């Protein structure tokens, strides 16, 4: 058999409820030269039974883990090693797509050989398929109009101006990756649990360009059981985000004022999460080592935000004791 143009990778864990809509939206694409690689990570729900209705399709191959891998990114790498297509689409099992998604993104990659990653706009959707925000709202603080139209940009410019601040590609299901760009980037970093997609994007864009399609062709599921729902309030996220920033600083020119602003913001974030989770002391040395690579003024920032206020409170208590005596 000749190799397909696209390998569609569907990693699943306990998303039986959403699987039919996900798989139907893949198999119903107007661009039809693809294979589907389905990977179930030892689901405890009836995902396997749901998938059985699609297992007879000649375009579909499947793998079922006997034990949970503990990592979406391990599943990504495993599937990519089996994929035969020149483009990769990681279609998360709880999301779904417009029938035109592949046609639009394949066209962008076909026409623009320098582009390693093409993605479209997303719409948020809840567990009941109620549509929520368009993700232009998510990027409006960076530029209120940029994501309203299609564009192509240099990868290093994208990561130094925008992705240093936040992950402007918040959902993998909206992305089509050139396989050669994936290989040069070394695949997904399995040591990260929360920001592995973000780091993958910047690794790809450090060596290639980016294309964006403004049409909202991806539907990004947000629900209570998703990793996304809780990931923003942990020291793990702070540590991983520092690692992403460190990579960007080594591979793209970031303006001094932007670097300074983000370092201050990250120090604030670290302080807030540390206060909310005082038992996570073991994490502080890991966060500190990652932060020190990014922020040359880290010692001053930590003194101003933690030690100085504490010394001030001690001084005030001492003054009160003197007045009482």
C-alpha positions in Angstrom: 0.0 0.0 0.0 1.2 3.5 -0.8 1.8 5.8 2.2 -1.0 8.1 3.1 -0.6 11.9 3.1 -1.7 12.3 6.7 -1.4 10.1 9.8 -4.2 10.9 12.2 -3.3 9.9 15.7 -6.1 9.5 18.3 -4.8 8.9 21.8 -7.6 8.0 24.2 -8.0 7.5 27.9 -11.5 7.2 29.3 -13.3 9.2 26.7 -15.8 6.7 25.6 -18.5 9.3 25.8 -16.8 11.5 23.2 -15.2 8.9 21.0 -18.0 8.5 18.4 -18.1 12.2 17.7 -14.3 12.3 17.6 -13.9 9.4 15.2 -16.8 10.4 13.0 -15.3 13.9 12.6 -12.0 12.3 11.5 -13.5 9.7 9.1 -15.8 12.3 7.6 -13.0 14.7 6.5 -13.4 16.0 3.0 -9.6 15.3 2.5 -9.6 11.5 2.6 -5.9 10.4 2.0 -5.2 9.5 5.6 -4.7 6.6 8.0 -6.0 6.6 11.6 -3.8 5.3 14.5 -6.0 4.7 17.6 -4.2 4.3 20.9 -6.1 3.4 24.1 -4.1 4.0 27.3 -5.7 1.2 29.4 -9.1 3.0 29.7 -11.3 1.8 32.6 -14.5 2.9 30.8 -16.1 1.2 27.8 -13.8 2.9 25.3 -12.8 -0.4 23.8 -16.4 -1.4 23.1 -17.1 1.9 21.6 -14.0 1.7 19.3 -15.0 -1.8 18.2 -17.6 -0.3 15.9 -14.7 1.4 13.9 -12.1 -1.4 14.1 -13.2 -2.9 10.8 -12.4 0.2 8.8 -9.3 -0.5 6.6 -7.9 3.0 7.3 -7.7 2.3 11.1 -4.9 0.6 13.1 -5.1 0.3 16.9 -3.1 -0.4 20.0 -4.4 -1.1 23.5 -2.2 -0.7 26.5 -2.6 -3.2 29.4 -1.3 -0.6 31.9 -1.7 3.1 31.8 1.5 4.9 30.5 0.8 8.0 32.6 1.7 10.3 29.7 -0.1 11.6 26.6 3.3 12.5 25.2 4.6 8.9 25.4 1.5 7.9 23.4 2.3 10.6 20.8 5.8 9.4 20.3 4.7 5.8 20.1 2.2 6.6 17.4 4.5 8.8 15.5 7.0 5.9 15.3 4.3 3.8 13.6 2.9 6.6 11.4 3.5 6.4 7.6 2.1 9.8 6.6 4.2 12.9 5.7 1.9 15.0 8.0 0.8 14.2 11.6 -2.5 15.2 13.2 -2.8 14.5 16.9 -6.6 14.4 17.2 -7.3 14.3 20.9 -10.1 11.9 21.7 -12.4 14.4 23.5 -12.3 17.0 20.8 -13.8 17.0 17.3 -13.3 18.7 13.9 -15.1 20.5 11.1 -15.0 18.3 7.9 -12.8 20.9 6.2 -9.9 20.9 8.8 -7.6 18.5 7.0 -8.2 20.0 3.5 -7.4 23.5 4.7 -4.3 22.6 6.7 -2.9 20.1 4.2 -3.2 22.8 1.5 -1.2 25.2 3.6 1.6 22.7 4.2 1.6 21.6 0.5 1.9 25.2 -0.7 4.5 26.5 1.8 7.4 24.1 2.2 9.1 26.2 4.9 6.1 25.8 7.2 6.7 23.0 9.8 3.4 23.5 11.6 0.0 24.7 10.5 -3.0 25.2 12.7 -6.5 26.6 12.7 -8.6 28.6 15.0 -10.5 26.7 17.8 -13.9 27.0 19.4 -14.4 25.9 23.0 -17.1 23.3 23.6 -18.4 21.8 26.8 -19.4 18.3 27.8 -22.9 18.8 26.3 -21.5 20.2 23.0 -22.6 23.8 23.9 -20.3 26.2 22.0 -18.2 28.6 24.1 -15.6 31.2 23.3 -13.6 31.6 20.1 -10.0 31.5 21.0 -9.3 34.9 19.5 -10.3 36.0 23.0 -7.4 34.0 24.5 -4.8 35.8 22.3 -6.4 39.3 22.3 -4.1 40.5 25.0 -1.1 39.8 22.7 -2.7 41.3 19.6 -6.4 42.1 19.2 -6.5 41.6 15.4 -3.7 39.3 14.4 -5.6 36.1 14.7 -8.6 37.3 12.8 -7.0 36.6 9.4 -4.9 33.8 7.9 -1.2 34.4 8.1 2.3 32.8 7.8 5.1 33.9 10.0 8.7 33.1 10.7 8.9 30.5 13.5 11.6 32.3 15.6 9.5 35.6 15.4 6.4 33.7 16.6 8.1 32.2 19.6 10.1 35.3 20.6 7.1 37.7 20.4 4.1 35.5 21.4 4.9 32.0 22.6 7.4 33.3 25.2 4.3 34.9 26.9 1.8 32.1 26.5 1.0 29.0 24.5 -0.8 30.5 21.6 -1.6 27.0 20.2 -3.6 25.8 23.2 -5.0 22.6 21.6 -3.1 20.0 19.7 -6.2 18.9 17.8 -6.0 22.2 15.8 -2.5 21.4 14.5 -1.0 19.6 11.5 2.7 18.9 11.7 5.1 18.2 8.8 6.7 14.9 9.7 10.2 16.0 8.8 9.8 19.0 11.3 8.6 16.6 14.0 11.7 14.4 13.4 14.1 17.4 13.6 12.4 18.5 16.8 13.0 15.1 18.3 9.3 14.4 19.0 7.5 15.2 22.3 9.4 15.6 25.6 8.1 12.8 27.8 9.5 14.3 30.9 6.8 17.0 30.8 3.2 16.3 31.7 1.5 19.7 31.2 3.6 21.8 28.8 4.9 19.1 26.5 2.8 20.4 23.6 4.0 24.0 24.1 7.6 22.9 24.1 7.1 20.8 21.0 5.6 23.8 19.1 8.6 26.0 20.0 11.1 23.3 19.1 9.4 22.9 15.7 9.2 26.7 15.1 12.8 27.2 16.1 13.7 25.5 12.8 10.7 26.2 10.6 7.8 28.6 9.9 4.2 28.7 11.0 0.9 29.0 9.1 -2.4 29.9 10.7 -6.0 29.5 9.3 -8.5 31.8 10.9 -11.5 29.6 10.3 -12.6 27.9 13.5 -12.3 24.3 12.3 -11.4 22.7 15.6 -13.7 22.1 18.6 -11.7 22.1 21.8 -13.4 20.2 24.6 -13.3 21.7 28.1 -14.6 19.6 30.9 -14.1 18.9 34.6 -12.1 15.7 34.1 -9.5 17.2 31.6 -5.9 17.9 32.6 -6.4 21.4 31.2 -9.0 22.1 33.9 -6.5 21.9 36.8 -3.1 22.3 35.3 -2.7 26.1 35.8 -2.5 26.0 39.6 0.4 23.8 40.4 4.2 24.2 40.9 4.6 21.5 38.3 3.2 24.0 35.7 5.6 26.7 37.0 8.6 24.4 36.6 7.5 23.2 33.1 6.8 26.8 32.0 10.3 27.9 33.1 11.7 25.1 30.9 9.8 26.3 27.9 11.0 29.8 28.5 14.6 28.6 28.8 14.4 26.8 25.4 13.0 29.9 23.7 15.7 32.2 25.2 18.4 29.9 23.8 16.9 29.7 20.3 15.2 33.1 19.6 15.8 36.8 20.3 13.5 37.9 23.0 13.2 41.7 23.7 14.7 42.7 27.1 11.5 44.4 28.3 9.4 41.4 27.4 11.9 39.1 29.2 11.9 41.3 32.2 8.1 41.5 32.4 7.7 37.7 32.1 10.3 37.0 34.7 8.5 39.3 37.1 5.2 37.6 36.3 6.6 34.1 36.8 8.1 35.1 40.2 4.6 36.2 41.2 3.1 33.0 40.0 5.7 30.9 41.8 5.0 32.8 45.1 1.2 32.4 44.7 1.3 28.7 44.1 3.9 28.1 46.8 1.6 29.8 49.3 -1.3 27.7 48.2 0.6 24.4 48.5 3.0 24.8 51.5 3.7 21.0 51.6 5.3 21.1 48.2 8.7 22.1 49.5 10.5 19.4 47.5 9.4 21.2 44.3 11.1 24.5 45.2 14.7 23.4 44.4 13.5 22.1 41.0 11.7 25.3 40.2 14.6 27.4 41.5 17.1 25.7 39.3 14.9 26.1 36.2 14.1 29.7 37.1 17.7 30.7 37.6 18.5 29.8 34.0 15.8 32.1 32.8 15.9 35.0 35.3 19.3 36.6 36.1 17.7 38.8 38.7 16.0 35.9 40.5 17.8 36.4 43.8 16.7 40.0 44.0 13.1 39.2 43.0 12.8 36.4 45.6 14.2 38.7 48.3 11.8 41.5 47.4 8.8 39.2 47.2 9.4 36.8 50.1 12.3 37.7 52.5 11.8 41.5 52.6 8.1 41.3 53.6 9.0 38.8 56.3 11.8 41.0 57.7 9.4 43.9 57.7 6.8 41.9 59.7 9.5 40.9 62.2 10.6 44.5 62.6 7.0 45.6 63.2 6.5 42.9 65.8 9.7 43.9 67.5 8.6 47.6 67.6 5.3 46.6 69.2 7.1 44.6 71.9 9.3 47.6 72.6 6.2 49.9 72.9 4.5 47.4 75.3 7.5 47.3 77.5 
